[in-house]
Amino acid sequence: MPKLAVCQIRTELDQHQTMDKAYRMIAQAAGNGAEIVVLPEMWNCPYSKEYFKKYAALGHYEAVDAMSRWAAEFGVLLVGGSVPETDEGSIYNTCFVFDSQGRQIARHRKVHLFDVDLPGMKFRESSTFATGEKITVFDTPFGKMGCAVCFDLRFPELFRAMAVRGAKIIFLPAQFNTSTGPAHWELSLRMRAVDNELFMVGASAARYEGFSYPCWGHSTVCDPFGQVIATCDETEQILYSDIDLDRVDEVRRSLPTFLHLRRDIYAVAE
């Protein structure tokens, strides 16, 4: 039963200040027994179109190298939230995952970009980012796990694809806002957990009061029955949860939905 920690960081305008804070929070989480540590979406870059290209221009390598070192130093599986990754002239919203030796074992580029026109908010991630093209499932000592980023949550096919590929936990670094968060954040995490009978870990950034993008916060962990087993408010903190992976098999035995999939009528990529 691994212990999990979500570092709900408030991203600062000074990248190195944020990185120093991330280091301290990961150290604290590991010191409290966490074997899996999760960072939020864009943890090292303020979530605003005026900063994405600027921070991407600084390069993602420093953050990636730091996360690799932190994972090895503290002996944790580190799900590195997401950072602006540059590659051949394109920018991606990317989650890097590292094992306890600091080796990169997965990279998920956000598949669905947040292009919305809401009352009081217009946002087009596609004006900055390119789309990812892959479903991300990876092996760990605890079993198979999956990863998606924020807006990906609204597309259930992606999560079913990870489930049929064997994922028992799916991590979702995210920054829902104060419009969509109260309505859909917990609801959507619970839906994906129930749909696929697995653990959902929603890792949000903390709210930066007065910043142009009002992050909802409220990092949340749901079990395979759709129960919220850990959650918090919008402030900077570390959220802990014990993950009983036997619960996945238990729920799938009691509600054997995967035995009744009609692949002759519908299917997702395996």
N, C-alpha and C positions, 0 to 999 in steps of 0.2 A: 504494500500500500504506500506508494510514493507520496511525499508531502509536496504540495505545489505552492508557489508564491507568485502573485501578480504584483509587479512594482508599478503602482499607479503614479507615474511621475508627472509633475508639472514642468513642461518644457520651457526653458528660459531662452531669452533672445541671444545669450552668449552660449554658443555650442559647447565650449569646454566646461563651462559651469554646469551645464546639463549632464555632460559625460562624467564629471566628478561626482555628481549626485547619483547617477545611475550606478557607478561603481560602489558607492557607499550602501545603496539600497540592496544591491545584489549580495554584497558582503554580509549585510544584516540578515537577509533572507536565508543565506546558506548557514550562517551562524545559528539560526533558529531551526535548522534541520531540513530546510527545503532542498529537495533533489531536482526539482524542475522549477525554473524561474522564467517568467514571461514579462516582456516589456510591451508597451503600447505602440500603436501606429504612430509613425513620424515622431518617435520619442526624442530624436536629436535635432528636429527641425520644427519651428513654429508652424502650425497647420493653417497656412494662409498662402494664397497664390503669389503674394508679394515676396515670399521667402523661399518657395520651392526651388526655383531656378538658381537663386543666389546660393543656397546651401548645397544644391547639387554641384554647383561649380567648385565648391570646396573639396569635392570628391567624397565618395563613400568609403574609401579604403581605410581611413583612420578609424571610423566607427566599426567597421567589420573586423579590423585587426584587434581593436580594443575588446570587442565582444568575444572573440576567440580566446584572448588572454584571460578574460574574466571567467569564462566557462572552465578553462583549465585550472586557473588559480583556486577556484572554489569548488571544483569537482561537481559541477551541476550541468544538467541539460538546459541550455539557454535558448529560448525562443525569442529571437531578437527584435520583437515588435516589427517595425518597418522603418526604413531610411530611404532617402532619395538616392537611387542607384543610377549611375551613368554607364551607358554601354553603346559604343559606336554611334554616338550622336543622339541617342534617345535617353530619356529619363524614365525610370520605373519606380513605382511605389513597392518596395521589396522587403520581404521578411527573410532574414538569414537565420538558420538554426544550427547550433553547435552542440557536439556531444561533450561529455565531461573531460575529454582530453583536449578540447578546443578545436576539434576537427569540424569543418563545415559539412553537415550531413543533408541539408536541404536549402532550397532557395525558392520562395514563392513570390512571383510578381503578380500584383493585384490584377485580377482578371476583369472585373467589372468596375469601371470608373464612375465616380460620383459626379454626374452631370444632372443637376436638378434646378428647378425653378419653383421655389416655395415662397409663400407669403413672407416677405421680409428677408429672403435669402435666395440669391442666385449663385450657383457654384458650378464650375466646369473643370473637373480634374483633367479632362482630355485636352485642354488647352496647354497643359504642361506634360502630362504623363502619357507614355505608350502603354498598351494593354499587355498583360501577361497572356501566355498561350497554353499553360500546362496546369494539370491537376497535381497537387502536391501531397504525397503520402510518403512517409519515411519510417525506417526501422529504428527502434531504440531498445535498450535492455528491458524496458517495461512493456514492449509490444509496439504495434504499428500506431502511428499518429498522423494527423493531417493538419494542414494549415491553410487559412484563407485570410483576407484582409477586409475589414469593415463592410463596404457596400456589397462585397461578395455574399454577405449573409442573406441578402434578399433573393438569392437564386438557389432554390432548393436542390436543383439537379446537381450542382457542384458538390453539395454535401452528401447526397446519395452516392455519387461517384466515389467519394473518399470512403464512405462506409462500405461499399461493396468491394473496395480494394483492401479492406481489413482494418481501417482506422477505428480505434476505440476511444480516442480523445481527439477533438479538433480544437485548435487554438485560433482565436480570432482577435488579433490586435486591431484596435478600432478607435475612432473618434466620432461617434454619433454626436449630434448637437442638441441644444435644449429645445428644439422643435420636434425632432424625430425621436429623441431619446426617451422622453416620458411615455410616448405612445407605443414605440415599437422595439426598443432595445431588449428589455427582459423578455417580452413576448416572443420576439424572433429567436432569441437564444434558446428559449424553452421549446419552441416549435421544432427547431432543427435537432435538438436533443431527443424529443419525442419521435419525430419522423424516423430517425436513424438509430435510436436506442443506444446512444453513446454519450460521453461527457462532452459538454461544450464549455470552453473557457473564453469568456469575453474580457479581453485585457484593454481597458481604456486608459487614456491619459487623464490626468487631473485637470480640473477647470482652472484657467488663468483668468481671474476676474478682471474685466475691463478690456480683455483682448478682443480682436475683431471677430474671431471664431469662438463661440461659446460652447465648449466641449461639455457633454453631459456627465462624463465620469461614470460612476456606479459599475465598476468592474464586477463581473458576476460569473459564478460557476454553477452549471446545471448538471444533474445526474441523468442517467439514461431513462429514467421515468419522468423526466421533465421537472423534477423538483429543484428549486434553488437551494444549494447547499452552502453557498457563501456569497456575500455581496457587501457593498459599502456605499458611502456617499460620494460626493464629487471632489473631496479634498485629497491632497497628496498623502499616500499611505501605502502600506504593504498588506495585501489581502492574502490570507492563507487558507488552504483547503487540503484535506486528506482525500486522495483519490483511490477508491477501492475498485480496481479494475475487474474484480470478480462480479461486480454489480452489473456489468455489461452482459455477461453470459446469463446471469440470473434473470434479468429483465427480458432478454431475448428468448429464454425458455418459457417464461410465463406469458409473454405476448409474442408469439413466433411469427411476426409479420414478414421476416425475411424468408420464411419457408413458403410464403404465399404470394411472392412477387410474380406477376404475370409478364414474364419476359417475352412471351409470344405476342403481347400487345404493346408493351412499352419496355424500354431499357435505357440505362445510361452506360457510359463507357466504363469498361472494366480493365 
